[in-house]
Amino acid sequence: MSSNETEEKLKMAVLLTKIIDELHEANEKLDLLVNSNSKLLETYGKLLKTQSSKKSPASALKLEPDAMALLSLPMSLRKTVMVLYKLEKATATEIAKETKRLRAVESASANQLARLGYLRKERKGRDVYFYIEQPLETER
């Protein structure tokens, strides 16, 4: 084996080692995010259990996706909410056309947002429409 080949193999080994180190670092950061999200969901679940209202938890909380609430959502859910601001009322298929993601992904995202109280949904025949409930405006 020539010295050039040995040198190239050594460079490749160093490069692969750097890539592996970066992947480990990224994995650790993802683990932190997953743990933080789990804690948030656990806290939210406890909040829902302590609600004394007999209404559904989502409607009892009347969460409205404001800027801070949107920032606290994962990007995948945030994208769904932003499309619904644009479309106002839409099915998962219509949302998927806008986001360029699968209908099943948008359906799962929209249903999760509805369970969290950010969206409302209503069935019309076979179609389920998702929308953001706007607060009632008060007259001055």
C-alpha positions as CSV (number, residue, x, y, z in Angstrom):
1,M,0.0,0.0,0.0
2,S,1.4,3.4,-1.0
3,S,1.8,6.3,1.4
4,N,-0.9,8.2,-0.5
5,E,-3.4,5.5,0.1
6,T,-2.5,5.3,3.7
7,E,-2.8,9.0,4.1
8,E,-6.2,9.0,2.4
9,K,-7.5,6.2,4.7
10,L,-6.2,8.2,7.7
11,K,-8.0,11.3,6.5
12,M,-11.2,9.3,6.0
13,A,-10.9,7.8,9.4
14,V,-10.5,11.2,11.0
15,L,-13.5,12.6,9.0
16,L,-15.7,9.6,10.0
17,T,-14.7,10.1,13.7
18,K,-15.7,13.8,13.5
19,I,-19.0,12.9,11.9
20,I,-19.7,10.3,14.6
21,D,-18.9,12.8,17.3
22,E,-21.3,15.4,15.8
23,L,-24.0,12.8,15.5
24,H,-23.6,11.8,19.2
25,E,-23.8,15.5,20.1
26,A,-27.0,16.0,18.0
27,N,-28.5,12.8,19.5
28,E,-27.9,14.1,23.0
29,K,-29.6,17.4,22.2
30,L,-32.6,15.5,20.7
31,D,-32.8,13.4,23.9
32,L,-33.0,16.6,25.9
33,L,-35.8,17.9,23.7
34,V,-37.7,14.7,23.9
35,N,-37.4,14.6,27.7
36,S,-38.5,18.3,27.9
37,N,-41.5,17.6,25.7
38,S,-42.4,14.5,27.8
39,K,-42.3,16.6,31.0
40,L,-44.5,19.3,29.3
41,L,-47.0,16.7,28.2
42,E,-47.0,15.1,31.7
43,T,-47.6,18.5,33.3
44,Y,-50.4,19.3,30.8
45,G,-52.0,15.9,31.6
46,K,-52.0,16.7,35.3
47,L,-53.6,20.0,34.6
48,L,-56.3,18.3,32.6
49,K,-57.0,15.9,35.4
50,T,-57.4,18.7,37.9
51,Q,-59.9,20.5,35.8
52,S,-63.1,20.5,37.8
53,S,-65.2,21.5,34.8
54,K,-67.4,18.8,33.3
55,K,-66.8,20.2,29.8
56,S,-64.2,18.5,27.7
57,P,-60.7,19.6,28.8
58,A,-59.9,21.3,25.5
59,S,-63.0,23.4,25.5
60,A,-62.6,24.2,29.3
61,L,-59.2,25.6,28.7
62,K,-60.1,27.7,25.6
63,L,-56.5,27.8,24.4
64,E,-55.9,30.2,21.6
65,P,-52.8,29.8,19.5
66,D,-51.1,33.2,20.2
67,A,-47.4,33.8,19.4
68,M,-46.0,32.4,22.6
69,A,-48.2,29.3,22.4
70,L,-47.1,28.7,18.8
71,L,-43.5,29.0,19.8
72,S,-43.9,26.4,22.4
73,L,-45.3,23.9,19.9
74,P,-43.0,21.6,17.9
75,M,-42.4,22.8,14.4
76,S,-44.5,20.1,12.8
77,L,-47.6,21.2,14.8
78,R,-46.8,24.8,14.3
79,K,-46.8,24.3,10.5
80,T,-50.3,22.8,10.7
81,V,-51.6,25.8,12.8
82,M,-50.1,28.3,10.5
83,V,-51.8,26.7,7.5
84,L,-55.1,26.8,9.3
85,Y,-54.7,30.5,10.0
86,K,-54.5,30.8,6.2
87,L,-57.3,28.4,5.2
88,E,-59.5,29.2,8.3
89,K,-61.3,25.8,8.0
90,A,-60.0,22.8,6.3
91,T,-59.8,19.0,6.2
92,A,-56.6,17.1,6.7
93,T,-56.4,16.6,2.9
94,E,-56.6,20.3,2.3
95,I,-54.0,21.0,5.0
96,A,-51.7,18.4,3.5
97,K,-51.9,20.0,0.1
98,E,-50.6,23.3,1.6
99,T,-47.9,21.7,3.8
100,K,-46.8,19.2,1.1
101,R,-46.9,16.5,3.8
102,L,-49.0,13.2,3.9
103,R,-52.6,13.5,4.8
104,A,-52.1,11.0,7.6
105,V,-49.4,13.2,9.1
106,E,-51.7,16.3,9.0
107,S,-54.6,14.3,10.4
108,A,-52.5,13.2,13.3
109,S,-51.1,16.7,13.9
110,A,-54.6,18.3,13.7
111,N,-56.1,15.8,16.0
112,Q,-53.3,16.3,18.5
113,L,-53.8,20.0,18.3
114,A,-57.5,19.5,18.9
115,R,-56.8,17.3,21.9
116,L,-54.5,20.0,23.3
117,G,-57.2,22.6,22.8
118,Y,-55.6,24.7,20.1
119,L,-58.0,23.6,17.3
120,R,-61.6,22.7,17.1
121,K,-63.1,20.1,14.8
122,E,-66.4,19.3,13.4
123,R,-67.8,16.6,11.2
124,K,-69.8,17.3,8.1
125,G,-70.8,13.9,6.6
126,R,-67.6,11.9,6.1
127,D,-65.4,14.9,6.3
128,V,-63.8,16.3,9.4
129,Y,-63.0,20.0,9.4
130,F,-60.4,21.6,11.6
131,Y,-60.5,25.3,12.5
132,I,-59.1,27.8,15.0
133,E,-61.9,29.1,17.2
134,Q,-61.6,32.9,17.3
135,P,-62.6,34.6,20.5
136,L,-65.8,36.6,20.5
137,E,-65.1,40.3,19.9
138,T,-66.6,42.6,22.5
139,E,-68.2,45.8,21.4
140,R,-66.9,49.0,23.0
